[in-house]
Amino acid sequence: MHKISVIVPTYNEKENLGRLVEKVFEALEGVDFEVVVVDDNSPDGTGQLADQIASKRSNVKVVHRPGKLGLGTAILDGVKASEGEFVSVIDADLQHPPELLKTMLEKALEGYDIVIASRYVVGGMVEGWSFTRRMISKGALWLSHILLPKTRSVKDTQSGYFIFKKGVVDGVRFNAKGFKVLIEILVKGKYEKVVEVPYTFKPREAGESKMRLNEIFNYLMQVIQLSNYRTFKFMAVGISGVFVNLGTLWYLVSFLSISELVAGVVAIELSILSNFLLNDFWTFKDRRRGRFVYRLIKCHGSAIGPLVNYVTLAVLVWVGIHYLVSDVIGILLGFAANYLFSETVIWS
């Protein structure tokens, strides 16, 4: 029989832990499983309660850590202590329904390497969130899709409730400060098949939410690091292209008396060539495929960013805005489209 290890990271979850363990036992009745509680020296006595539960149930083990070291490392320590072929991660606050565990395990037994409980597939939903909280979550999802191509097929990359085969993370080095372990697994793990199952994320019944501004910052840094700082490189190249573009436009108009629209075409083309060369040899050097000329043709064939740039320049100049200001606005509007095309087509 296949064994599953259910990892429960805890910090001040004394009010919830007992009920969670009971629900896990009910959900996995007839299954070979263990519960691994990883406690960060909770001041409310969660660790002591976990020890009491473990003394009465042989398939509950407790990992005590010296302090609040973070959710990501708690999960990784739980994986190290686990014995199951499959590993599940679930929050102790009862916002993740333990009743879904058996369904998720069945999907894993069907051959899926990672099974994700998802709020954003058909049938999934969130209860009790404010508009701001929903927008933060959606923004985090969009950011992961833009910067991390391997996550784009997953609709809930921030899910904290998932099951994976232990072999998916064998030998993989994770960022110790990572807040969302699932994203790291999706980017670095060894897997082929992923499936999402819907669930309803419910409001916390007891205790306090762990969501803080520093967690949002940690997530941003985690995504940027997982992208190999590619976004910052792309932005640096883009800034250099701005100087090429504006400098060329200013010189052609001011010194050679060429019309703004004709000079704009030349300025954009030179900035395209400059950006392409820097991105090809620096930003996306690890993704270069095929011949240099072919990548250059694809870069020109896209025309998305430059087209947005030029149309904006033409329209704003026509309505009377200074040509340099118009060009800056066009450059900014073309940046997002240009980055997405570079990620997905030119250096995919």
Sequence and secondary structure as in RCSB ss.txt:
>XXXX:A:sequence
MHKISVIVPTYNEKENLGRLVEKVFEALEGVDFEVVVVDDNSPDGTGQLADQIASKRSNVKVVHRPGKLGLGTAI
LDGVKASEGEFVSVIDADLQHPPELLKTMLEKALEGYDIVIASRYVVGGMVEGWSFTRRMISKGALWLSHILLPK
TRSVKDTQSGYFIFKKGVVDGVRFNAKGFKVLIEILVKGKYEKVVEVPYTFKPREAGESKMRLNEIFNYLMQVIQ
LSNYRTFKFMAVGISGVFVNLGTLWYLVSFLSISELVAGVVAIELSILSNFLLNDFWTFKDRRRGRFVYRLIKCH
GSAIGPLVNYVTLAVLVWVGIHYLVSDVIGILLGFAANYLFSETVIWS
>XXXX:A:secstr
  EEEEEEEESS HHHHHHHHHHHHHHTTTSEEEEEEEE   TTSHHHHHHHHHHH TTEEEEE SS   HHHHH
HHHHHH   SEEEE  TTS S GGGHHHHHHHHHTT SEEEEESSSTT EE S  HHHHHHHHHHHHHHHHH GG
GTT S TT S EEEEGGGGTT    TT S HHHHHHHH   S EEEEE EE   SSS     HHHHHHHHHHHHH
HTTTHHHHHHHHHHHHHHHHHHHHHHHHHTS   HHHHHHHHHHHHHHHHHHHIIIIITGGG  S HHHHHHHHH
HH HHHHHHHHHHHHHHHTT  HHHHHHHHHHHHHHHHHHHIIIIIT 
